[in-house]
């Protein structure tokens, strides 16, 4: 994958990155707010040695002081000095603190080639931190004097002076909220990016033209964007508007007409891998958009298990396909006109106990032949392919099938199995349609329109720009 592919993934899954980043910041904020503030009081010690009269003696004295500094930093954080400090302050001040606990609060550092020691004491109480730091410094001056004084008496070769007393700190040294928030944001951002990339690698749903065409072995003839209005009403009134959904179906109509120019398909089965992928809504609007173009269209409710067409169009579903196939009625008895010019509906009729067997009879083939003779197009809303064989049976008797796949929902293996079911019965896969594509982001399919602004020229109507700008998922 190239960098642009990773950028596309992050663009598509920016919500994951943003959510994890926010969680990282909130986690750092909570940790900072729940942490007990710790204050640090600091003192500075100066180490000196007896200076000689010559330059060499002065140099040796300076080197001796620097050597002492290294040893003194170890003594300052040791248990002995901590115990002496506790004894000096008394239990009233330090409570039940042990020498080990006090020593863990102490830090001693010195810069290279200097004779200064910076002593720090951390504690939740700023007053106690100051008291411990000053007392510890004083006790160390005494301890150093004891250690440096020769056994037979005399002047110690080195001495320690408290150069700076500790003051009561007003600002805690931890938690460092700003730093924690920055670290939380960075950690969240990195984790979010990693999660987005992993999520994309594990996602085996169909989202782009290339993947769909490779699996189906046929062209993708249309993409239908997600539309809340269509989700509720199902049927688009093409004569009233030029919405993105309407233009998407008009593009699909154009592509269907150019699939096989010499022998254009007229009896078309619309099916999908599984339920809830938008096949019925797609079938209804394909029929409507063909009728808008002045074609006579029959929409056949071929799903005899869970019929939806008659419900979506407000028609009677109790008589129809099963009534004709069982010999209880003729086509003329059950064909229903609709409020849309050029569209007639053949509802499902009573739900039979054996839909697959009923649809596979010679009578069903004769019905399709008769509908072909009467109408320019016959659109069949069939059952999903994977649960039952009804759609495959109908597709084998038709000019071909359109396979519907729902963006981000239909899995690649499901689409492959559905296409395989059609191919196993010799049905022709006309193409695929992706439904419910996002209206924004890298998978969005945008349509632009050029409208004549001069209302005095009604003959210049809206012209759809059928070329969709697509950005594929890598």
N, C-alpha and C positions, 0 to 999 in steps of 0.2 A: 504494500500500500504506500502511496505517496502522501506527502504532507497535506495536499489538498483533500485527500480522502479522510484523513484524521480531522481536518477542520470541518468537513461536512458532517462527520459523526457528532462532533461537539456542538455544531450549530443545531442539529436535529435534537440532541439530548441535553440542551443547555439547562433544562429544568432540573435534571439530576445533578449537574455540576453546581447550579445555584443553590439547590436544597442542601446538598452536603456541605457546601461552603458556609451557609448560614448555620447549619448544625455545629460546624467546627467553631464558629465565632461564639454561638450561644454556649457551647460546652466550655470554652475558655472563660467566658464571662461568669458562668455559674461557679467554675472552679475558683476564680478570683474572689467572687463575693463570699463564697463559703470558707475560704482560707482565713486563718487567724493572722492578722497583721503582725509582722515581726520588725522590731526596730534595732538599729545597730548604733552603738556608741563607740567612738574611736579615740585612741590616745596615740602619741608618738614618743618613742624612746630614742635617746641619743647615747651611743656607745663611744667612749673615748679611752685612750691609753696614755700613759705618761710619755710626754714628748721629750726627746733627747736634745742635746745641744747642737749636734751636727745634722747635716742634711740626710745622711744615711740613717741615723737613728730616728729621725722624723718619719722617713719613708717606712722603716720597719714598724714603727708605732702605728702608722696608718694601715699597713697590711695586717697587723695583729688585730686592730679594731674590726676590720672587715671579716676576719676569720672568726672573731668572737660573735659577730652578728649572726652568722650561720648557726652557731651552736645555741645562741640565745633564743632564736625562733623556735627551736625544738623544746626548750625548757618552758617557754611561755604557754605552750599548749599541752604541757604534761600534767600528770595527776598530782604531783607533789605541790606545785604552785596552786592548783585548783583547791586542794585541801587547805592550804594555808589561808587562801582567800575566804573559804567558807568559815574557817575558825575565826578570822578577823571580823567578818560581817555578822556572824552569829545566826542561829536558826530563825530568829525573828524576821530577818531580812530575806534569807535564801530559802526559808521553809525546810522542806525535807529533801532538797537537792543534794545529790551525791557528787563526789569529786569527778566521777566519770561524766555525769550529766553536764556539770559546769564546764569541764574541759572541751566537751563537744560544741559548746557555744563560742569558743574562742578561736580566732584566726590571727596568725602573725605572719607578716610578709615584709620583705626588704628588697629594695631595688638593687641590682648588681652594682658593685663598686661604690657603695655608700655605707655609712655607719648609722643609718636611721632604720628603725623598726616601727612599722605601723601595726598597732594592735587593735583588733575589733572584737566586740562582744555583741552577740545577737540574743534578743529576748522579746517575748510578747509585751513586756512592760518596759517602756522607755526609761522610767526611773531606775528600775533594777539593772538594766543594761548599763546605765551610766555609773551606778554604784559599783558594780562588778568590775567594770573597766578601770576605774580609778583605783580601787582597792588592789586589783590584780597588778597594776603597774607599780604601786607602792611596794607591794610584797615582793615583786620581782627585783626591784632596786635593792631591797634588803637581802634577798636570796643571792643575787649576783655578788654583792659585797662579801657575803659569807663564803661563797665558793672561790672568789678571787683572792681573798686574804691568805697569805702564807701561814703555815702552822706555827712558825716561830714568831709570828707577828710581822709588822712592817706595812709598807704601803702596797695596796693591791695594784697589779699591773694594768688593770682595766676597771672602769666604772661605768655605771648606767645612770642616766639622768632622764627624768620625765620632762620631755621638751614641751609637750602639749597635753593638758588635761582634757578629759572627756566632757562634753556638754550633753544635756538631755536632748535626744533626737526628737524632732517634731514630725518627720515624714518617714513612714515605714519603708524598709528596703524590699519587702515582699508582702503580699504579691505585687508584681509589676503588671498592673492591669493592661496598660497599653501594649507592652511586649507580648503578654499572653494572648491578647486579642489578635495581634499581628500573626503570631505563631499559629493560633487557631484558624485564622483565615487561610494561611498558606497550607496548613495540613488539610483543611477541608477542601481547598481548591484541588490539591494534588489527588486526594482521595476521590473527589467527585469526578475528575478527569479519568482516573483509573476505572472507577465504577461505570462511567459512561462507555468507555472502550470495551470493558468486559461485557456489559449488557448488550452492546451492539454485536459482539462476537457470538454471544449465546442466542441472539434473536434469529430465529429461523422462519420468520413470517415474510410474506412477499410485500414489497414496497415499491419496486421499480420495474420499469419496462424490460430491462435486460434480463433480470431474473425470471420474470413471468414468461418471456418469449423463449428462454432456454428450456424451461420446464415444460411448457405446453407444446413447443415445437411449431408454433404458429404466431402470427402477428398479434400484438395488443392493439385492438381497434378503438379503444376508448378508455377514458378515465372520468369517473363521476365524483365530483367533490362532495364533501360532507355538507349538508344543508339542513338546518333545523326545520325549516318550513316544509321541505320535502319529506322529512322524517315523520312529520305530523299528518300532512295532507296526501302524501304519496304521489298523487297525480299532479303534474305541472300543467298549468294553463298556458300553452305556448303562444296563443294569440294575444295574451295580455302583457307579456313581459319578455325581457332579454336578460334574465339573471344568468349567473355563472353556470348554474345547473342546466338551464335551458340550452345555453350555447354548447355545453358539454355533450348533451344528447344530440344536438344538431350536428356536431362534429362526428359523433358516433354514426349517425344516419349517413353522412357523406362517406365515411370509411366503409360502411356496409355495402353501399352501392358500388364501390370500386374494388371490393374483394375479388370478385371473379366477373370481369366485364362481359365475357362471352356468355357465361351462364350464371347470372346473379342469383344468389339464394333468395327464395321466396317463402319457403316454409322453414322457419328458424326456431329451434328449441333454445330457451334460455334456462340455464341450470347453474348449479354451484356445487362445491364440495360438501358443504354442511349447511344447516339452516342459519338464519340471521346474517347472511352475507349480502343481502340486498337484491337478490335475484328477482323477486316479485315486483318490487318497485321499479327495477330496471326494465323488466318486461313490459310493464304498464306504460312507462314513458317512452320506450322504443316504439310501441304501437301508436302512441299519441303523436310522436314527432314524425312518424311516417305519414300519419293521417294529415298532419299539418302541411305536408308537402303535396297534398292532393291525391294521395294514394288511398285505395280502399283496403282497409285492414281488418282482419279478424283476430281478436285476442282470445286465445283458447286457454282455459284454466286446466292445464294438464296435471296439476298436482292434486290427485284424488285423495290425498291423505290429510293434508292441512291446507285447504284452499284459502286464498286470501284475495284474489283478484276481484271477485264479486263484492266482497266487503269494502275494499278500497274504493270501488267505483259506485257503491250504493246500489247494486243490482241484486236480483233474486238468484241465490245459489242453490236452491233446492231442486232445480231441473237443469240438465245440461249434458255433459259428456257421458256420464254413466247411464243416463236415461236413454241416450241414443244407442250406446254400445250394447245395452241389455235389451234393446228392441221395444222399449216402452214409449219412445217418442221419435219423431223425425227431426232433422236439422232445422227445418222451417219452424217447427214447434218451439224450439229452445233457443234459437239465436235471438239475442237481445240488443236492440239499438241503444246507443248511449247519447248523452248530451253533447258529445264531441263529434263534429262532422267527419264522416268517413270511417268511424270506428264502430265495429260490432263485436259483441262479446259472446263467447260460448262458455258458460259457467261450468263448474265441475259436476253439479248434480249431487244426488245422494252419495255418500261415501260408501264404496263397495267393500266387501271383505277381501277381495282379491284384485287390487288395482293393477299389479304387474301383468297378471294373466289377461285381464280385460283389455289393457292397452296393447297387448301383443297379438290380438286377434286380427283376422283379415278385415273384420268390420271396421276396426280402428284405422286400418290403412285406407279403406274406401272412404271413410269420413275425411281423412286428410286430403285425399285426391279430390274430393268434391269441394272442400274448402279452397284448395289451390285453384280450382276452375272458377270459383266465384270471386275471389279476392286477389288483389295485387300481392298482398303479403299476409302470411299467417304466422303470428307470433305465439309460441306455446310456452307458457310458464310451467315448467316441469319441477318435479321433486328434486331434492339434492341427490347427488350421485353416490356418495359413500354409504348412507344408511340403507338405500333401496335401489332397485334396478329400473324403476319406472322411467327415469330420464334417458337412460341408455336405450331402452326399448323404443321410445319416441324418437330419439335422435337417429336411430338406424333407419327409420321410415321417413325422415325429413331431409332437407337439403344440407343440414349441418347444425351444429350447436355452438352457442356462445357460452363460454364458461366464465362465471362471475367469481372474482376473488376479492375479499375485503381487505383493504389496506391495513397492515399491522395486525391482522387477526388470522387470516388464512395461512396455515403453515405450508412450507414448500412441499413436504412429503404428502400433505393432503391434496394439494393441487396436482401433484404428479400422479397420485392414485386415481383422482377423478378423471384426468385426461386418459389414463390407462384404461379405465372402465369404458370410456367411449371408443377408444381404439380397438378394444377387444371384441366389440360387436360390429366393427366396420363403420362406425359413425364418423362423419367428417367434422373435425374441429375447425370452425370458421375463424375463431379468434378468441381472445380473452378480454375481459373488461375489469378494471380495478375500480371498486366503489369506495366511497367514504374517504377519499384522499384528503389530507389536510389542506386548508385554504392558505396556510402560511408555512414558511420554512422550506427546507431543501426538497421536500416532496410535493410542494404545492404546484398546481397547474393553473396558470393564470391566463385569463382571456381578456383581451382588450377590444374595445368597441369604438367606432368612430361615428358619432352622431352629427347629423346636420343641425347646426344651431339656428338656422333661419327657418322659423315656423311657417313662413310663407311658401316653402317649397316642400309640400308633403310628399312628393314623389321620391324624394331622397330619404329613404328609410335607413334604419340601423343596419350596418353591414358588419357581421361578425368576423373578427380576425381569427380564423380557425387554426392558425399556427399557435400551438401552446408552448409557452416557455417552460421547459422541463429541466430539472436538475436531478440526476439519478442518485440513488443510494449506492455507495460502494460496498 
